[in-house]
Amino acid sequence: MNKEINHYITEFETIYDGEPWYGKPLMAVLKEADAKAVFKKQHKNGHSAYEVLHHVLAWRELLVKRLNGDTQSTIKTDSETDWSSLPEKQTANEWNALVRKIQQNQKELIKSLSKWKDDSLDKNFAGSAYPLRTFLHGQIQHDIYHIGQIALALKNA
């Protein structure tokens, strides 16, 4: 039985499309987004909802790669992979394509995580000096933090 792994899966499902205690899950926030507003920045040094969602996706994709055995992939902080520029075409199609990528990533994340066992949680993960548990907690916290940023960017757009 993988009680703890199942707990992490439930956490990822809750923040994605469940009923988290802090407010709206990611998909509820995204579904309410106006496709024109997602590209707007509140100030020149800030990020749009599009950019924040792209950032979230980048780190979630990296976690999936690592869960599937890739110990070489990485993201350099503040790189174009970490924080992409706005797309050339700022259209509903661009936004919807990014939302579809998040939806696909959620499926991949749950599938990949479900292959792991509880006894792996406290072992070093993906060639790092940190256990899998640390990566999972970090990704959950990262997602929640940025869901709030997306909601604020949309509210203030």
C-alpha positions as CSV (number, residue, x, y, z in Angstrom):
1,M,0.0,0.0,0.0
2,N,1.3,3.4,-0.9
3,K,-0.5,5.6,1.6
4,E,1.9,8.5,1.4
5,I,2.3,8.5,-2.4
6,N,-1.5,8.4,-2.6
7,H,-1.6,11.4,-0.3
8,Y,0.7,13.4,-2.6
9,I,-1.4,12.4,-5.6
10,T,-4.5,13.7,-3.7
11,E,-2.7,16.9,-3.0
12,F,-1.8,17.4,-6.7
13,E,-5.4,16.6,-7.7
14,T,-6.8,19.0,-5.1
15,I,-4.7,22.0,-6.1
16,Y,-5.4,21.2,-9.7
17,D,-9.2,20.8,-9.8
18,G,-10.4,19.9,-6.3
19,E,-11.6,21.9,-3.3
20,P,-8.5,23.3,-1.6
21,W,-8.9,25.1,1.7
22,Y,-7.2,28.3,0.5
23,G,-9.6,29.0,-2.3
24,K,-9.9,28.2,-6.0
25,P,-7.9,25.4,-7.6
26,L,-5.8,26.0,-10.7
27,M,-8.4,25.0,-13.3
28,A,-11.1,27.1,-11.7
29,V,-8.8,30.1,-11.9
30,L,-7.9,29.4,-15.5
31,K,-11.4,28.7,-16.6
32,E,-12.5,32.2,-15.4
33,A,-9.6,33.9,-17.3
34,D,-10.3,36.3,-20.1
35,A,-8.0,35.4,-23.0
36,K,-7.1,39.0,-23.5
37,A,-6.3,39.7,-19.9
38,V,-3.9,36.7,-19.5
39,F,-1.1,38.6,-21.4
40,K,-1.4,41.9,-19.5
41,K,1.3,42.9,-17.0
42,Q,0.5,45.2,-14.1
43,H,3.9,46.8,-14.3
44,K,7.0,46.4,-16.5
45,N,8.9,44.2,-14.1
46,G,5.9,41.9,-13.3
47,H,4.6,38.8,-15.0
48,S,1.4,38.2,-16.8
49,A,-0.9,35.3,-15.9
50,Y,0.3,33.6,-19.2
51,E,4.0,33.9,-18.1
52,V,3.3,32.6,-14.6
53,L,1.3,29.6,-15.9
54,H,4.2,28.9,-18.4
55,H,6.6,29.0,-15.4
56,V,4.4,26.6,-13.4
57,L,4.3,24.2,-16.4
58,A,8.0,24.3,-16.9
59,W,8.7,23.1,-13.3
60,R,5.9,20.5,-13.4
61,E,7.3,19.1,-16.7
62,L,10.7,18.9,-15.0
63,L,9.2,17.0,-12.1
64,V,7.6,14.5,-14.5
65,K,10.9,14.0,-16.4
66,R,12.6,13.3,-13.1
67,L,9.9,10.9,-11.9
68,N,10.4,9.0,-15.2
69,G,14.1,8.6,-14.5
70,D,15.7,11.6,-16.3
71,T,18.4,12.8,-13.9
72,Q,20.0,15.2,-16.4
73,S,17.3,17.7,-17.2
74,T,17.3,20.9,-15.3
75,I,16.1,24.5,-15.4
76,K,18.4,27.4,-14.9
77,T,16.7,30.0,-12.7
78,D,15.6,33.1,-14.5
79,S,16.3,31.5,-17.9
80,E,13.9,31.6,-20.8
81,T,12.8,28.1,-19.9
82,D,12.1,29.3,-16.3
83,W,10.4,32.5,-17.3
84,S,9.4,32.6,-20.9
85,S,8.7,35.8,-22.8
86,L,5.2,36.5,-24.0
87,P,4.3,34.8,-27.2
88,E,4.5,36.7,-30.4
89,K,0.8,36.1,-31.0
90,Q,-1.2,37.0,-27.9
91,T,-4.4,35.2,-28.8
92,A,-7.0,33.0,-27.2
93,N,-5.5,30.1,-29.2
94,E,-2.1,30.7,-27.6
95,W,-3.7,30.8,-24.1
96,N,-5.8,27.7,-24.8
97,A,-2.8,25.8,-26.1
98,L,-1.0,26.5,-22.8
99,V,-4.0,25.5,-20.7
100,R,-4.1,22.2,-22.7
101,K,-0.4,21.6,-21.9
102,I,-1.2,22.0,-18.2
103,Q,-4.1,19.6,-18.5
104,Q,-1.8,17.0,-20.2
105,N,0.9,17.6,-17.7
106,Q,-1.5,16.9,-14.8
107,K,-2.3,13.5,-16.3
108,E,1.4,12.7,-16.8
109,L,2.3,13.9,-13.3
110,I,-0.3,11.7,-11.7
111,K,0.6,8.7,-13.9
112,S,4.3,9.1,-13.2
113,L,3.9,9.6,-9.5
114,S,1.6,6.6,-9.1
115,K,4.5,4.3,-10.2
116,W,6.5,5.3,-7.1
117,K,6.4,3.5,-3.7
118,D,6.3,5.0,-0.2
119,D,9.8,3.6,0.6
120,S,11.3,5.9,-2.0
121,L,10.1,9.1,-0.4
122,D,13.1,9.5,1.9
123,K,15.7,8.4,-0.6
124,N,17.8,10.9,-2.7
125,F,15.8,11.6,-5.9
126,A,16.9,12.2,-9.5
127,G,20.6,12.3,-8.7
128,S,20.2,15.1,-6.2
129,A,21.1,15.4,-2.5
130,Y,17.4,15.7,-1.7
131,P,14.7,13.1,-1.2
132,L,11.6,12.7,-3.3
133,R,9.5,14.0,-0.5
134,T,11.3,17.4,-0.6
135,F,10.6,17.7,-4.4
136,L,7.0,16.8,-4.0
137,H,6.4,19.3,-1.1
138,G,8.3,21.9,-3.1
139,Q,6.3,21.4,-6.2
140,I,3.0,21.6,-4.3
141,Q,4.0,24.8,-2.5
142,H,5.3,26.2,-5.8
143,D,2.0,25.5,-7.5
144,I,-0.1,27.0,-4.8
145,Y,2.0,30.2,-4.6
146,H,1.7,30.7,-8.3
147,I,-2.0,29.9,-8.5
148,G,-2.4,33.0,-6.2
149,Q,-0.2,35.0,-8.5
150,I,-2.2,34.0,-11.6
151,A,-5.5,34.9,-9.8
152,L,-4.1,38.3,-8.8
153,A,-2.7,39.0,-12.3
154,L,-6.1,38.2,-13.8
155,K,-8.0,40.2,-11.2
156,N,-5.8,43.3,-11.8
157,A,-5.6,43.0,-15.6
